């Protein structure tokens, strides 16, 4: 979300979706300069060797995490935020009213389905997936120089063969 001084709540802001994705990362290309924060994400993982079932978390980040994940975009600049590790938060909708509103804006049905294993989807021949709405919090932000270098090398690979490679330094 792009932060605007005139807005009093995160849920009043417009969402911006990632517009480029690699196997490991997602990117926001050509966004206008300004201050932003990350408010939600969709994560999936497999619990068994057979890759079934798959769990997809539609996660809205709590206020503390939204504050930690603020960043500033300048023109023609690639920003490396490092790596954020997430866990489930104990914050409730009453404690952070923006949670439910952001969740509904990004993941319709989020608040009503919270706390339930909502959809069991079947993709013929592939896997079944449980869709789980969740509230997330950051518990580790790794922006050590060696982590940033590791990410930078992966970003170089993601953008090799594209016009965006000139921005990876």
C-alpha positions as CSV (number, residue, x, y, z in Angstrom):
1,X,0.0,0.0,0.0
2,X,1.2,3.5,-0.8
3,X,1.0,5.6,2.4
4,X,-0.7,8.9,2.2
5,X,-0.5,11.6,4.9
6,X,-4.2,12.4,4.4
7,X,-5.3,8.9,5.3
8,X,-6.0,8.0,8.9
9,X,-6.2,4.2,8.4
10,X,-4.4,1.6,6.3
11,X,-7.7,0.2,5.1
12,X,-8.6,3.6,3.4
13,X,-5.5,3.3,1.2
14,X,-5.3,1.7,-2.2
15,X,-3.7,-1.7,-2.6
16,X,-0.9,-2.3,-5.1
17,X,-0.4,-5.8,-6.2
18,X,3.0,-7.3,-7.2
19,X,3.3,-7.2,-10.9
20,X,6.3,-9.5,-11.5
21,X,7.0,-12.8,-9.9
22,X,9.8,-15.3,-9.9
23,X,10.0,-18.7,-8.3
24,X,11.1,-17.2,-4.9
25,X,10.1,-13.5,-5.0
26,X,7.5,-11.0,-6.0
27,X,8.2,-7.5,-7.3
28,X,6.5,-4.2,-7.6
29,X,7.8,-2.7,-10.9
30,X,7.2,0.9,-12.0
31,X,5.5,2.1,-8.9
32,X,5.6,5.8,-8.3
33,X,8.0,7.3,-5.7
34,X,6.7,7.6,-2.2
35,X,6.4,5.7,1.1
36,X,4.9,2.2,1.1
37,X,4.3,-0.7,3.5
38,X,3.5,-4.3,3.0
39,X,0.1,-5.2,4.5
40,X,-0.6,-8.8,3.3
41,X,0.7,-11.8,1.6
42,X,-0.2,-15.2,0.3
43,X,2.0,-18.1,1.4
44,X,1.8,-21.8,0.6
45,X,3.6,-24.8,1.9
46,X,3.4,-28.6,1.8
47,X,3.3,-30.6,5.0
48,X,4.2,-34.0,3.6
49,X,6.8,-35.5,1.2
50,X,4.0,-36.3,-1.3
51,X,3.1,-32.6,-1.5
52,X,-0.4,-33.2,-0.3
53,X,-2.2,-31.4,1.1
54,X,-1.0,-27.9,0.4
55,X,-1.8,-25.1,2.9
56,X,-2.3,-21.6,1.5
57,X,-2.3,-18.8,4.1
58,X,-4.0,-15.5,3.2
59,X,-2.1,-13.4,5.7
60,X,-2.8,-9.9,6.8
61,X,0.0,-8.3,8.8
62,X,-0.7,-6.7,12.2
63,X,0.0,-3.0,12.8
64,X,3.4,-3.6,14.4
65,X,4.5,-5.5,11.3
66,X,3.0,-3.0,8.9
67,X,5.2,-0.4,10.7
68,X,8.3,-2.5,10.4
69,X,7.8,-3.1,6.7
70,X,7.6,0.5,5.7
71,X,10.0,1.5,2.9
72,X,10.6,4.5,0.5
73,X,10.7,4.2,-3.2
74,X,12.8,6.6,-5.3
75,X,12.6,6.9,-9.1
76,X,14.7,4.3,-11.1
77,X,15.8,2.5,-7.9
78,X,15.6,-1.2,-7.0
79,X,15.1,-1.6,-3.2
80,X,16.1,-4.7,-1.4
81,X,14.2,-5.0,1.9
82,X,16.0,-8.1,3.1
83,X,14.0,-11.1,4.4
84,X,11.0,-11.0,6.7
85,X,10.1,-14.1,8.6
86,X,6.5,-14.3,9.6
87,X,4.4,-16.1,12.2
88,X,0.8,-16.0,13.3
89,X,-0.1,-13.0,15.5
90,X,-2.3,-13.1,18.6
91,X,-3.7,-9.6,17.8
92,X,-7.4,-9.6,17.4
93,X,-9.7,-7.6,15.1
94,X,-10.8,-5.6,18.1
95,X,-7.2,-4.6,18.9
96,X,-6.5,-3.6,15.3
97,X,-9.7,-2.7,13.4
98,X,-7.7,-2.3,10.2
99,X,-7.0,-6.0,10.1
100,X,-10.5,-7.1,9.1
101,X,-10.9,-4.2,6.6
102,X,-7.6,-4.8,4.9
103,X,-8.3,-8.6,4.8
104,X,-11.7,-8.0,3.2
105,X,-10.2,-5.6,0.7
106,X,-7.5,-8.1,-0.4
107,X,-9.1,-11.5,0.4
108,X,-12.9,-11.2,0.2
109,X,-14.5,-13.3,3.0
110,X,-11.3,-13.0,5.1
111,X,-13.0,-11.9,8.3
112,X,-16.0,-14.3,8.1
113,X,-13.7,-17.3,7.4
114,X,-11.0,-16.4,10.0
115,X,-10.2,-19.3,12.3
116,X,-11.7,-21.9,9.9
117,X,-10.1,-24.2,7.3
118,X,-12.1,-22.7,4.5
119,X,-11.9,-24.1,1.1
120,X,-10.7,-27.5,0.2
121,X,-9.8,-27.2,-3.4
122,X,-8.9,-30.0,-5.7
123,X,-6.8,-29.7,-8.8
124,X,-7.2,-32.9,-10.7
125,X,-4.1,-35.0,-10.5
126,X,-2.1,-32.4,-8.6
127,X,-3.0,-31.6,-5.0
128,X,-5.6,-30.5,-2.6
129,X,-5.3,-27.2,-0.8
130,X,-6.6,-25.8,2.4
131,X,-7.2,-22.1,2.3
132,X,-6.4,-20.6,5.8
133,X,-7.0,-16.9,6.6
134,X,-4.4,-15.7,9.2
135,X,-3.1,-12.7,11.0
136,X,0.7,-12.4,10.6
137,X,3.5,-10.8,12.5
138,X,7.1,-10.3,11.7
139,X,9.5,-12.1,14.1
140,X,12.7,-11.6,12.3
141,X,13.9,-9.1,9.7
142,X,17.2,-10.2,8.2
143,X,18.9,-7.3,6.5
144,X,22.5,-8.2,7.3
145,X,24.9,-7.4,4.4
146,X,25.5,-11.1,3.6
147,X,21.7,-11.7,3.4
148,X,21.2,-8.6,1.2
149,X,24.1,-9.9,-1.1
150,X,22.4,-13.3,-1.3
151,X,19.1,-11.7,-2.3
152,X,20.8,-9.4,-4.8
153,X,22.4,-12.4,-6.5
154,X,19.0,-14.1,-6.7
155,X,17.4,-10.9,-8.1
156,X,20.1,-10.7,-10.8
157,X,19.1,-14.2,-11.8
158,X,15.4,-13.3,-11.7
159,X,16.0,-10.3,-14.0
160,X,18.6,-11.8,-16.4
161,X,17.3,-11.5,-19.9
162,X,15.0,-8.6,-19.0
163,X,15.3,-4.9,-19.4
164,X,15.2,-4.7,-15.6
165,X,18.7,-6.2,-15.2
166,X,20.2,-2.7,-15.5
167,X,18.7,-1.7,-12.1
168,X,20.4,-4.6,-10.2
169,X,23.7,-3.4,-9.0
